[in-house]
Amino acid sequence: MGVQQKLSAFLFQLSMFLLVSASQEHKKAKGRHSSKKDHNIKMSSRLQFEITLHGFLLWASMAFLMPIGMVY
């Protein structure tokens, strides 16, 4: 087994270990913050409009303009 293969196998195992440990930490943190308080966020009509506008702009740039740019 070459040095490059050993290094890539080590890096893969290290990344999997970090991914699993981060996932377990997220589960622990999520369980600590569960409270019975009601956290409803009230949105103003302006904020809702801005979210809708940015969603439309994102759709337009990714679903419409990017394929046209790839064709031309």
Residue, then its C-alpha position, 0 to 999 in steps of 0.5 A: m500500500g502506497v503512502q498516498q493511499k495510507l494518507s487518504a485512508f487516514l484522512f477519510q477515517l479522521s473525517m468520519f470520526l469528526l463527523v460522528s462526534a459532531s453529530q453526537e454533540h449536536k444531539k446532546a446540545k439539542g436535548r439540553h435546550s428543550s423547554k416548554k416556552d412558546h417561541n413563536i416569531k411574528m413576522s411583519s409584512r415587510l419581512q415576509f415580502e423580503i423573504t419571498l423576494h429573495g426566494f424568487l431571486l434565488w430561484a431565478s438565478m439558479a433555475f433560470l439564469m444558470p442553465i442559460g449561462m451554461v448554454y451560451 
